Structures are given as structure tokens and as C-alpha cells.
Amino acid sequence: MDHENQTKVTEFLFSDFPQIENGGLLFFIPLLFIYMFIVFGNSMIFFAVQLDIRLHNPMYSFISIFSFLEIWYTTTTIPKMLSNLVSKEKTISLVGCLLQMYFFHSLGVTEGLVLTVMAIDRYVAICNPLRYAVIMTLQLCIRLSTGSFTVGFLMLLPEIVWISTLPFCGPNQIHQLFCDFEPVPRLACTDTSMILVIHAISILTCISVITLSYLRIITVIVRIPSGESRQKAFSTCAAHITIFLLFSGSVSLMYLRFSVTFQPLLEKAIALTFAVLVPFFNPIIYSLRNKDMKDAIKKILSSSISASGSK
């Protein structure tokens, strides 16, 4: 059929979640609480690292950058989800959809690169501790962080430009909670399977580097003769491994399944895992498992309470 004779899609419609009538308000309050906690918790981690001189080292610097990214990563999707839960018009313009995809995935790729850098940092710290300060210099940390942002935000541009040129002629319902590279191209009136291959290669590369780094780290930790030193070494990277497993596991289920299809409810549950739950657990894992971080956050909260009380 000639695409020119078909109606051009200018906006997309999100499907309901959960798929029960008038169930939006039931999920609005929990999701709003989660979003507020994500913003507050990750902000606390970010400012704790910036304000506490004891945390001015590469490991905590990368943690603060990751927390900063988590705030904006969730802001690209959750406010729109909240709006869709309480509004009758669950629509988004084509331009808005493209922008949401770009920023959500650019921030996601940047997070993946920062996780990779964090894995390399822990690898050097544990596998080559005597040369750690010489290798992980401030200049190198700045370069790695800047490179992660640059690559993360440039990598997705060609795909977004390509998607913007696709003919969307109906249907226009997105069976997902936000605009994503998996459901949106499916609505185009042409073959878009290549985009899944591109995503699979980039995701597999990132996950492979992180996995190899942590496997090497675990191998070195197991060989440490002292039980106390072994436990201390493992505890320094346990939080990183936990976040990595949560993030990469859910992302792999969504983007590395190729021709495997899931029920719509399961697809949305997987999307919620890496778009909402991982950012929710990030401040919990990094603050509750780390004494220095807890002390720094308590110091900030105490200063804020004292400042409020003196007014």
C-alpha cells in the first residue's frame, strides 16, 4: 500500500496500566512516592559526596555521578506516567515521543558507561592496589566521566534521526508505559528489525566488559588469605554488583530477547524494573551498606534541620 495515501500519525496513545478500568489512582500515589524518594535519595548521595571531603575519591565521585544521572533518567518517564494515570488523554506527540526516547536512552547508555567505569575503578583498586592512586588520577576520572556523557548522548542521535524519518501511518497505540526503542519502531510502516540488532550489540558489549571486570575482581578477592581483608574487599564492590545485576538483568530481558515475545503485563513489569525500581533501590543500596555515606548524609540532614530550626 502507498504510504502517501495513508494517514500520517502525529501522536501516540499509551495503553492503560494496569489494564483495569479506573485503576489509575490506585497506582498514582505509590509511583509518586517512589519518584519523590528517587529524587530525594539520589540528591542526598550526590550532595553528600560533593560536601564531605572524606568522600572525595574516584569511587564516590562515580557513585555521585550515577546518582545524578538516576534523577534525570527517571524524570524523562515517571512524570509522564503519573500524568497518564490520572488523565483521560494518554497521548504524546511524535516529537515528544522522540525526545523522550532520546533522553531516556541517552541517560541509560551513559549510566551503563558509568557502571563500566565503576567496574574498572574497583578492578584497579582491588587487583592493583599499590598503583591505584597513580592510575586513577583526578584527570583520568574527569576524562572517563566526560567520555561517558559524550558517548552516551552522541550514540543515540543517528537512531533518533533515523526513527524520525520513518513513516508512521497507523496504528498509533504504544503497548508500553513510555516511548521506547522496542515498541515505537514496530508501529512504523516499514521493517525496523535492524534497530534491535544495533541495541543488542551495544548492550552486550557494555555488559561483557562489566562482567569480565567483576569476575576478575571476585577471583582476586577469593585468593586473599585474610578473611577480614577478603570481606572488606568484597563489601566495597558488593553494592556495585547489586546495582549492575538489577540494571543489566532487566535491560537484557527487554532488549536481548530478539524474537521472544512476552505478555503485555510482563513487558510493562520489566520496563518498570529498569526505569523505576533500580533507581529506587540505588540510594538504599549505596547509603545503607556504606558507613561513610550514611555519616555524610546524616551530617547534611542535621545541618538542614538545624538551619530550619534557627529561623
Buried (B, 14 or more C-beta within 10 A) or exposed (E): EEEEEEEEBEBBBBBBBEEEEEEBEEBBEEBBEBBEBBBEBBBBBBBBBBEBEEBEBBBBBBBBBBBBBBBBBBBBBBEBBBBBBEEEEBBBEBEBBBBBBBBBBBBBBBBBBBBBBBBBBBBBBBBEEEEBEEEBEEEEBEEBBEEBBEBBBEBBEEBBEBBEEBEBBEEBEBBBBBBBBBBBBBBBBEEBEEBBEBBBEBBEEBBEBBBEBBEBBBEBBEEBEEEEEBEEBBEBBEBBBBBBBBBBBBBBBBBBBEEEEEEBEEBBBBBBBBBBBBBBBBBEBBBEBBEEBBEBBEEBEEEEEEEEEEE
